[in-house]
Amino acid sequence: MHDLDKNGKLDGIELIKAISHYHEENSAQQNAPPIPDESQLETMIDTIIKDDDFDGDGYIDYGEFLRAQKVREEQARANSPPQQ
């Protein structure tokens, strides 16, 4: 969707576009997250690349995206209170 150069991977610029698109599309919702400023976007992208670029090539490919999502889901389950 945001793979502008059609190489099957997302680079920092494409990630910025994806995040910006998400915030633009959801800005009218009552509990919408605030739109990040340039500094916040830079920090977000640096963190995403550091955490999700498992092969260290500077891009997030689909496999890395899925792996990162799985890790986040497992972390969320581990940090959520037990259901009764």
N, C-alpha and C positions, 0 to 999 in steps of 0.2 A: 504494500500500500504506500509506503513512504520510501521505497527503494528507488530513488530518482534515477540512478545510473544503471538500474536493472542488473546488478552484479550478484544478487542474491544475499547481500549483506547490508547492514546499516552502519554508516560512519557517523561521526559526531554531528555533522550538519543535518543528516537525515534524521537523527535522533531528536535534534532541536525542533525540526519541522513536525515530527510526530507528537512531541510533547506540546508544542504550541497549538497544533490542531486539536488535540484532546481538550486543552483548556478553552479554546475558542468554542468548540462544540458543546461544552458543558457549562459555560459561564452563566447561562440563564437559570440553571438549577439552584434551588434554595441553598443547598449545602455544598456548592461548588468550591473546589480548592482555589486559593488565590492564584492569579497568573504570575508566574515567576519572573523576576527581573533578569537582566543579562548576567549579573554575577551569580544569581541562584541557578540559572540555566547552565552556566559553565560548571558549577560545582556538581549539579545533577549529572551532567554528561560525563564528567571525569569519574564520578562514582560508578555510573552504569558501566563504563568501559572497564574500569578497574575490577569490578565485581563479576561482570558477565562475559567478558572476553576471555574465555577459558584457554584459547590457543595463542593468545598474545599477539594477534595480527592487527589489532587496532580497529576491528570491525565486530559487529554482533551478527552472526549468521542465525538461521532459523533454529538449528540444533542448539546453539548456545542460548537462544531466547527460551526455548522449551525447558532446557536444563535449569536456567535461572528461575523460571516460573515455578518449577517443581521444588527447588530449594526454598523459595519464598513461601510456598504453600506449606511445606513441612515446618518451617520456622513459625508460621502463624499458628499452626495446630499445636506445636510445642509450647507456645506462649499464651494460648487461650485457656481460660479456666475450664476445668472439667464440667461436662454437662451432667445434670442429674436426672 
